[in-house]
Amino acid sequence: MSQRKTRPAKEEDLIVPNGNHAMNPGDGTPYELRPALVDGLPAKAGIDAFGGYSERIRIEFDHAHNELGPGFQTKYFMIRDEEPGVCRWGHDGQSFTIEIFPDDDQTWQPSQ
């Protein structure tokens, strides 16, 4: 089995292409989350308001993460340009690593 190459994720890599905001509702289609590795675990991830008012990061794991559980979402997050691949979240210095698959870059088109 061949291993897919990964690279550290930047915030713009995870913008949901069909996202929506409470003031600009979408058409009801399921959100398109991007395949990723979070702390080395297969997952899907995206950044959007997800129908609310505040931007947040959402992660759905293929198998539950020991600390984050089967799914995770927070509006208290930051992926700094100087430190791609590290998502800092919460108020107590928590973080996780997040990598994406570069071979998805051409098909992943964030909304403008």
DSSP file (Angstrom, degrees, kcal/mol; ACC not computed):
  #  RESIDUE AA STRUCTURE BP1 BP2  ACC     N-H-->O    O-->H-N    N-H-->O    O-->H-N    TCO  KAPPA ALPHA  PHI   PSI    X-CA   Y-CA   Z-CA
    1    1 A M              0   0    0      0, 0.0     2,-0.3     0, 0.0     0, 0.0   0.000 360.0 360.0 360.0 131.3    0.0    0.0    0.0
    2    2 A S        -     0   0    0      1,-0.0     2,-0.4     0, 0.0     0, 0.0  -0.629 360.0-129.0 -87.3 144.4    1.4    3.4   -0.9
    3    3 A Q        -     0   0    0     -2,-0.3     2,-0.2     1,-0.0    -1,-0.0  -0.744  19.7-126.0 -91.2 135.4    1.4    6.2    1.6
    4    4 A R        -     0   0    0     -2,-0.4     2,-0.2     1,-0.1    -1,-0.0  -0.570  27.3-115.2 -77.1 142.9    0.0    9.5    0.5
    5    5 A K        -     0   0    0     -2,-0.2    98,-0.4    96,-0.0     2,-0.3  -0.496  34.2-164.3 -75.0 148.1    2.2   12.5    1.0
    6    6 A T        -     0   0    0     95,-0.2    95,-0.2    -2,-0.2    30,-0.0  -0.847  10.1-164.9-126.7 164.9    1.1   15.2    3.5
    7    7 A R  E     -A  100   0A   0     93,-2.1    93,-2.7    -2,-0.3    78,-0.1  -0.979  39.9 -85.2-144.2 155.7    2.0   18.7    4.3
    8    8 A P  E     -A   99   0A   0      0, 0.0    91,-0.2     0, 0.0     2,-0.2  -0.368  51.3-118.6 -61.2 135.5    1.3   20.9    7.3
    9    9 A A        -     0   0    0     89,-2.4    76,-2.7    75,-0.1     2,-0.3  -0.516  21.1-156.1 -79.6 141.5   -2.1   22.6    7.0
   10   10 A K    >>  -     0   0    0     74,-0.2     3,-1.0    -2,-0.2     4,-0.6  -0.743  34.0-106.8-104.1 162.1   -2.6   26.4    6.9
   11   11 A E  G >4 S+     0   0    0     68,-0.4     3,-1.6    -2,-0.3     4,-0.3   0.904 120.0  55.1 -57.1 -43.1   -5.8   28.0    7.9
   12   12 A E  G >4 S+     0   0    0      1,-0.3     3,-0.7     2,-0.2    -1,-0.3   0.742  97.2  65.7 -65.5 -21.6   -6.7   28.8    4.2
   13   13 A D  G <4 S+     0   0    0     -3,-1.0    -1,-0.3     1,-0.2    -2,-0.2   0.721 103.7  46.7 -67.8 -20.6   -6.3   25.1    3.3
   14   14 A L  G << S+     0   0    0     -3,-1.6    33,-2.8    -4,-0.6    -1,-0.2   0.378  73.9 129.4-108.1   2.9   -9.3   24.2    5.5
   15   15 A I  B <   -b   47   0A   0     -3,-0.7    33,-0.2    -4,-0.3    -3,-0.0  -0.430  65.3-118.0 -62.8 126.6  -11.9   26.8    4.5
   16   16 A V    >   -     0   0    0     31,-2.2     3,-1.2    -2,-0.2    95,-0.6  -0.504  16.4-148.0 -69.3 125.0  -15.1   24.9    3.6
   17   17 A P  T 3  S+     0   0    0      0, 0.0    -1,-0.1     0, 0.0    95,-0.1   0.768  96.0  35.7 -69.8 -24.3  -16.0   25.5    0.0
   18   18 A N  T 3  S+     0   0    0     14,-0.2     9,-0.1    93,-0.1    11,-0.1  -0.127  90.3 142.1-118.7  37.6  -19.7   25.3    0.5
   19   19 A G    <   -     0   0    0     -3,-1.2     2,-0.3    28,-0.1    29,-0.1  -0.114  29.6-161.8 -72.7 172.0  -19.9   27.0    3.9
   20   20 A N        -     0   0    0      6,-0.1    31,-1.9     7,-0.0    29,-0.3  -0.982  10.4-141.8-153.2 163.9  -22.5   29.3    5.2
   21   21 A H  B >   -G   24   0B   0      3,-1.3     3,-1.8    -2,-0.3    32,-0.2  -0.858  34.7-108.3-124.2 155.2  -23.1   31.9    7.9
   22   22 A A  T 3  S+     0   0    0     30,-2.8    31,-0.1    -2,-0.3    30,-0.1   0.824 123.9  46.2 -56.1 -31.7  -26.3   32.6    9.9
   23   23 A M  T 3  S+     0   0    0     29,-0.3    -1,-0.3     1,-0.2    30,-0.1   0.530 122.4  36.6 -87.9  -6.3  -26.7   35.8    7.9
   24   24 A N  B <  S-G   21   0B   0     -3,-1.8    -3,-1.3    27,-0.0    -1,-0.2  -0.556  85.6-162.1-142.9  71.8  -26.0   34.1    4.6
   25   25 A P        -     0   0    0      0, 0.0    -3,-0.1     0, 0.0    -6,-0.0  -0.169  11.3-131.8 -61.6 148.7  -27.6   30.5    4.8
   26   26 A G        -     0   0    0      3,-0.1    -6,-0.1    -8,-0.1    -7,-0.1  -0.034  31.6 -91.6 -83.7-166.6  -26.5   27.9    2.4
   27   27 A D        -     0   0    0     -9,-0.1    -1,-0.0     2,-0.1    -7,-0.0   0.327  62.0-101.3 -94.8   7.1  -28.6   25.6    0.3
   28   28 A G  S    S+     0   0    0      1,-0.3     3,-0.1     0, 0.0    -2,-0.0   0.436  73.9 141.9  91.1  -1.1  -28.7   22.8    2.9
   29   29 A T        -     0   0    0      1,-0.1    -1,-0.3   -11,-0.1     3,-0.1  -0.438  63.2 -91.5 -71.8 149.9  -26.1   20.5    1.3
   30   30 A P        -     0   0    0      0, 0.0    -1,-0.1     0, 0.0     2,-0.0  -0.294  49.6 -98.8 -59.9 144.4  -23.8   18.7    3.7
   31   31 A Y        -     0   0    0      1,-0.1     2,-0.9    -3,-0.1   -12,-0.1  -0.354  30.3-127.0 -63.8 142.4  -20.6   20.6    4.4
   32   32 A E        -     0   0    0     -3,-0.1     2,-0.3    -2,-0.0   -14,-0.2  -0.824  29.2-170.5 -94.4 102.9  -17.5   19.5    2.5
   33   33 A L        -     0   0    0     -2,-0.9    13,-0.2   -17,-0.1   -18,-0.1  -0.709  21.9-118.5 -92.9 146.6  -14.8   18.8    5.0
   34   34 A R  E     -C   45   0A   0     11,-3.1    11,-2.8    -2,-0.3     2,-0.0  -0.659  26.0-109.7 -88.9 135.2  -11.2   18.1    3.8
   35   35 A P  E     +C   44   0A   0      0, 0.0    66,-0.6     0, 0.0     2,-0.3  -0.380  55.4 154.0 -58.4 138.3   -9.4   14.8    4.4
   36   36 A A  E     -CD  43 100A   0      7,-2.7     7,-2.4    64,-0.2     2,-0.5  -0.942  46.2-116.6-154.8 170.4   -6.6   15.3    6.9
   37   37 A L  E     -CD  42  99A   0     62,-2.4    62,-2.6    -2,-0.3     2,-0.6  -0.995  25.9-167.9-116.0 124.4   -4.5   13.7    9.5
   38   38 A V  E >  S-CD  41  98A   0      3,-2.6     3,-2.1    -2,-0.5    60,-0.2  -0.960  80.8 -17.9-115.4 116.8   -5.0   15.1   13.0
   39   39 A D  T 3  S-     0   0    0     58,-1.9    -1,-0.2    -2,-0.6    59,-0.1   0.850 130.5 -55.6  50.9  35.4   -2.3   14.0   15.4
   40   40 A G  T 3  S+     0   0    0      1,-0.3    -1,-0.3    57,-0.2    58,-0.1   0.379 113.7 120.7  83.6  -3.4   -1.7   11.3   12.8
   41   41 A L  E <  S-C   38   0A   0     -3,-2.1    -3,-2.6     1,-0.1    -1,-0.3  -0.770  70.8-108.3 -97.0 137.2   -5.3   10.0   12.9
   42   42 A P  E     +C   37   0A   0      0, 0.0    20,-2.4     0, 0.0    21,-0.5  -0.384  57.9 141.7 -62.3 136.1   -7.4   10.0    9.7
   43   43 A A  E     -CE  36  61A   0     -7,-2.4    -7,-2.7    18,-0.3     2,-0.4  -0.930  48.9-116.0-158.3 175.8  -10.1   12.7    9.9
   44   44 A K  E     -CE  35  60A   0     16,-2.0    16,-2.7    -2,-0.3     2,-0.3  -0.990  36.4-176.0-123.8 139.2  -12.0   15.3    7.9
   45   45 A A  E     +CE  34  59A   0    -11,-2.8   -11,-3.1    -2,-0.4     2,-0.3  -0.953  10.0 165.6-138.4 152.7  -11.6   18.9    8.8
   46   46 A G  E     - E   0  58A   0     12,-2.0    12,-2.9    -2,-0.3     2,-0.5  -0.986  25.8-137.6-161.8 158.4  -12.9   22.3    7.9
   47   47 A I  E     +bE  15  57A   0    -33,-2.8   -31,-2.2    -2,-0.3     2,-0.3  -0.989  49.3 110.7-122.4 126.1  -13.1   25.9    8.9
   48   48 A D  E    S- E   0  56A   0      8,-2.0     8,-2.5    -2,-0.5   -27,-0.1  -0.954  75.5 -98.0-172.0 175.9  -16.4   27.8    8.6
   49   49 A A    >   -     0   0    0    -29,-0.3     3,-2.1    -2,-0.3     5,-0.3   0.657  47.1-148.9 -81.9 -17.9  -19.2   29.4   10.6
   50   50 A F  T 3  S-     0   0    0      1,-0.3   -29,-0.2   -30,-0.2     3,-0.1   0.882  71.8 -44.5  49.8  45.7  -21.2   26.2   10.0
   51   51 A G  T 3  S+     0   0    0    -31,-1.9    -1,-0.3     1,-0.3   -30,-0.2   0.339 125.0  96.0  85.3  -7.2  -24.5   28.0   10.0
   52   52 A G  S <  S-     0   0    0     -3,-2.1   -30,-2.8   -32,-0.3   -29,-0.3  -0.068  85.9-103.6 -96.4-159.0  -23.6   30.1   13.1
   53   53 A Y  S    S+     0   0    0    -32,-0.2     2,-0.4   -31,-0.1    -3,-0.1   0.656  93.8  63.6-102.8 -21.2  -22.1   33.6   13.5
   54   54 A S  S    S-     0   0    0     -5,-0.3    -2,-0.2    -6,-0.1     2,-0.1  -0.865  81.8-115.6-114.5 140.6  -18.5   32.7   14.4
   55   55 A E        +     0   0    0     -2,-0.4     2,-0.3    20,-0.1    -6,-0.3  -0.441  44.6 168.0 -66.0 142.1  -15.8   31.0   12.4
   56   56 A R  E     -E   48   0A   0     -8,-2.5    -8,-2.0    -2,-0.1     2,-0.4  -0.955  35.3-113.8-149.6 165.4  -14.8   27.7   13.9
   57   57 A I  E     -EF  47  74A   0     17,-2.4    17,-1.7    -2,-0.3     2,-0.4  -0.895  28.9-166.8-104.8 137.1  -12.8   24.6   13.2
   58   58 A R  E     -EF  46  73A   0    -12,-2.9   -12,-2.0    -2,-0.4     2,-0.4  -0.980   4.5-174.1-125.2 136.5  -14.6   21.3   12.9
   59   59 A I  E     -EF  45  72A   0     13,-3.0    13,-2.7    -2,-0.4     2,-0.5  -0.998   8.7-168.8-131.9 132.3  -13.0   17.8   12.9
   60   60 A E  E     -EF  44  71A   0    -16,-2.7   -16,-2.0    -2,-0.4    11,-0.2  -0.975  19.3-149.7-119.3 115.1  -14.7   14.5   12.4
   61   61 A F  E     -E   43   0A   0      9,-2.4   -18,-0.3    -2,-0.5     3,-0.2  -0.548  17.6-141.3 -86.0 146.9  -12.4   11.5   13.1
   62   62 A D  E    S+     0   0A   0    -20,-2.4     2,-0.3     1,-0.3    -1,-0.1   0.874 100.1  15.2 -67.6 -37.8  -12.6    8.1   11.5
   63   63 A H  E    S-     0   0A   0    -21,-0.5    -1,-0.3     6,-0.1     6,-0.0  -0.992 107.8 -84.9-136.2 140.8  -11.8    6.7   14.9
   64   64 A A  E     -     0   0A   0     -2,-0.3     2,-0.3    -3,-0.2    -2,-0.0  -0.089  37.9-128.6 -52.7 136.8  -12.1    8.6   18.2
   65   65 A H  E  >  - F   0  69A   0      4,-2.5     4,-1.7     1,-0.1     6,-0.1  -0.627  20.3-122.2 -80.1 142.5   -9.1   10.7   19.2
   66   66 A N  T  4 S+     0   0    0     -2,-0.3    -1,-0.1     1,-0.2    -2,-0.1   0.843 106.7  18.3 -58.6 -36.0   -7.9   10.0   22.8
   67   67 A E  T  4 S+     0   0    0      2,-0.1    -1,-0.2     1,-0.0    -3,-0.0   0.786 130.5  42.9-104.9 -36.4   -8.4   13.7   23.9
   68   68 A L  T  4 S-     0   0    0      1,-0.2     3,-0.4     4,-0.1    -2,-0.2   0.608  94.9-145.1 -91.6 -12.3  -10.7   15.2   21.3
   69   69 A G  E  <  -F   65   0A   0     -4,-1.7    -4,-2.5     1,-0.2    -1,-0.2  -0.359  48.4 -41.8  81.9-163.1  -13.2   12.4   21.0
   70   70 A P  E    S+     0   0A   0      0, 0.0    -9,-2.4     0, 0.0     2,-0.3   0.754 129.7  13.6 -75.6 -24.0  -15.0   11.2   17.8
   71   71 A G  E     -F   60   0A   0     -3,-0.4     2,-0.3   -11,-0.2   -11,-0.2  -0.990  68.0-168.1-150.5 152.2  -15.6   14.8   16.7
   72   72 A F  E     +F   59   0A   0    -13,-2.7   -13,-3.0    -2,-0.3     2,-0.3  -0.998   8.1 171.0-146.3 142.5  -14.4   18.2   17.8
   73   73 A Q  E     +F   58   0A   0     -2,-0.3     2,-0.3   -15,-0.2   -15,-0.2  -0.969   6.1 159.1-152.8 138.3  -15.3   21.8   17.2
   74   74 A T  E     -F   57   0A   0    -17,-1.7   -17,-2.4    -2,-0.3     3,-0.1  -0.979  34.2-153.8-155.0 147.5  -14.2   25.1   18.7
   75   75 A K  S    S+     0   0    0     -2,-0.3     2,-1.1   -19,-0.3   -20,-0.1   0.483  87.0  82.0 -94.3  -5.3  -14.3   28.8   17.7
   76   76 A Y  S    S+     0   0    0    -19,-0.1    14,-2.5     2,-0.0     2,-0.3  -0.681  70.9 113.2 -98.9  79.0  -11.2   29.3   19.9
   77   77 A F  E     -H   89   0C   0     -2,-1.1     2,-0.3    12,-0.2    12,-0.2  -0.946  39.8-171.0-145.0 162.4   -8.5   28.2   17.6
   78   78 A M  E     -H   88   0C   0     10,-2.0    10,-2.7    -2,-0.3     2,-0.5  -0.920  11.6-169.1-158.3 131.4   -5.5   29.6   15.6
   79   79 A I        -     0   0    0     -2,-0.3   -68,-0.4     8,-0.2     2,-0.2  -0.951  28.8-147.5-117.0 106.7   -3.2   28.2   12.9
   80   80 A R    >   -     0   0    0     -2,-0.5     3,-1.4     6,-0.5     6,-0.2  -0.468  15.5-131.0 -79.2 144.2   -0.4   30.7   12.6
   81   81 A D  T 3  S+     0   0    0      1,-0.3    -1,-0.1    -2,-0.2     0, 0.0   0.841 110.5  55.1 -58.8 -34.1    1.3   31.3    9.3
   82   82 A E  T 3  S+     0   0    0      1,-0.3    -1,-0.3     2,-0.0    -2,-0.0   0.613 116.7  36.4 -74.8 -11.7    4.7   31.0   11.1
   83   83 A E  S X  S-     0   0    0     -3,-1.4     3,-1.5     3,-0.1    -3,-0.3  -0.403  78.6-177.2-140.0  58.3    3.7   27.6   12.4
   84   84 A P  T 3  S+     0   0    0      0, 0.0   -74,-0.2     0, 0.0   -75,-0.1  -0.250  70.2  32.9 -60.2 147.9    1.6   25.7    9.8
   85   85 A G  T 3  S+     0   0    0    -76,-2.7    13,-2.2     1,-0.2     2,-0.5   0.371  96.0  98.7  88.8  -5.0    0.3   22.3   10.9
   86   86 A V  E <   - I   0  97C   0     -3,-1.5     2,-0.7   -77,-0.2    -6,-0.5  -0.962  53.6-166.0-117.9 116.9   -0.1   23.3   14.5
   87   87 A C  E     - I   0  96C   0      9,-3.0     9,-1.7    -2,-0.5     2,-0.4  -0.897   5.0-161.8-103.2 114.2   -3.6   24.3   15.6
   88   88 A R  E     +HI  78  95C   0    -10,-2.7   -10,-2.0    -2,-0.7     2,-0.3  -0.786  20.1 171.2 -92.6 137.3   -3.7   26.0   19.0
   89   89 A W  E   > +HI  77  94C   0      5,-2.3     5,-0.8    -2,-0.4     3,-0.4  -0.941  30.1  18.7-145.0 163.8   -7.1   26.0   20.6
   90   90 A G  T   5S-     0   0    0    -14,-2.5     3,-0.1    -2,-0.3   -16,-0.0  -0.274  88.0 -76.3  75.5-161.1   -8.9   26.8   23.8
   91   91 A H  T   5S+     0   0    0      1,-0.1    -1,-0.2     2,-0.0     0, 0.0   0.299 115.8  65.1-120.2   4.1   -7.6   29.0   26.6
   92   92 A D  T   5S-     0   0    0     -3,-0.4    -2,-0.1     2,-0.0    -1,-0.1   0.083 114.8 -92.5-121.6  23.9   -5.0   26.7   28.2
   93   93 A G  T   5 +     0   0    0      1,-0.2    -3,-0.1    -4,-0.2     2,-0.0   0.679  67.8 160.7  79.5  17.1   -2.4   26.2   25.5
   94   94 A Q  E   < +I   89   0C   0     -5,-0.8    -5,-2.3    -6,-0.1     2,-0.3  -0.355  10.2 168.6 -69.5 153.6   -3.9   23.1   24.0
   95   95 A S  E     -I   88   0C   0     -7,-0.2     2,-0.3   -18,-0.0    -7,-0.2  -0.988  20.6-167.5-157.6 162.6   -2.8   22.1   20.5
   96   96 A F  E     -I   87   0C   0     -9,-1.7    -9,-3.0    -2,-0.3     2,-0.3  -0.964  28.1-113.0-145.2 160.5   -2.9   19.4   17.9
   97   97 A T  E     -I   86   0C   0     -2,-0.3   -58,-1.9   -11,-0.2     2,-0.4  -0.721  28.4-168.6 -94.0 148.1   -1.1   18.8   14.6
   98   98 A I  E     + D   0  38A   0    -13,-2.2   -89,-2.4    -2,-0.3     2,-0.3  -0.981   6.1 179.3-141.4 126.9   -3.0   18.9   11.4
   99   99 A E  E     -AD   8  37A   0    -62,-2.6   -62,-2.4    -2,-0.4     2,-0.3  -0.925   9.2-157.5-124.4 148.4   -1.8   17.8    8.0
  100  100 A I  E     -AD   7  36A   0    -93,-2.7   -93,-2.1    -2,-0.3   -64,-0.2  -0.741  26.4-106.6-118.7 171.4   -3.5   17.7    4.6
  101  101 A F    >   -     0   0    0    -66,-0.6     3,-2.3    -2,-0.3     4,-0.3  -0.883  19.6-153.9-101.6 112.5   -2.9   15.8    1.4
  102  102 A P  G >  S+     0   0    0      0, 0.0     3,-1.8     0, 0.0     4,-0.4   0.775  91.3  69.6 -59.7 -26.3   -1.4   18.0   -1.3
  103  103 A D  G 3  S+     0   0    0    -98,-0.4     3,-0.2     1,-0.3     4,-0.2   0.632  95.4  56.9 -68.9  -9.0   -2.8   15.8   -4.1
  104  104 A D  G X> S+     0   0    0     -3,-2.3     4,-1.7     1,-0.1     3,-0.8   0.555  80.4  93.5 -89.0 -10.8   -6.3   17.1   -3.0
  105  105 A D  T <4 S+     0   0    0     -3,-1.8    -2,-0.1    -4,-0.3    -1,-0.1   0.843  82.5  50.1 -55.3 -39.7   -5.2   20.8   -3.6
  106  106 A Q  T 34 S+     0   0    0     -4,-0.4    -1,-0.3     1,-0.2    -2,-0.1   0.817 115.9  40.8 -72.4 -29.5   -6.5   20.9   -7.2
  107  107 A T  T <4 S+     0   0    0     -3,-0.8     2,-0.8    -4,-0.2    -1,-0.2   0.635  97.8  84.9 -92.2 -14.3  -10.0   19.6   -6.3
  108  108 A W     <  +     0   0    0     -4,-1.7    -1,-0.1    -3,-0.1   -92,-0.0  -0.787  55.9 175.0 -91.8 108.8  -10.3   21.5   -3.0
  109  109 A Q        -     0   0    0     -2,-0.8     3,-0.1     0, 0.0    -3,-0.1  -0.859  18.8-148.6-119.0  96.0  -11.7   24.9   -3.9
  110  110 A P        -     0   0    0      0, 0.0   -94,-0.1     0, 0.0     2,-0.1  -0.240  30.3 -99.6 -59.3 151.0  -12.5   27.1   -0.9
  111  111 A S              0   0    0    -95,-0.6   -93,-0.1     1,-0.1   -96,-0.0  -0.405 360.0 360.0 -69.2 149.7  -15.3   29.6   -1.3
  112  112 A Q              0   0    0    -95,-0.1    -1,-0.1    -2,-0.1     0, 0.0   0.415 360.0 360.0 -94.5 360.0  -14.3   33.1   -2.1
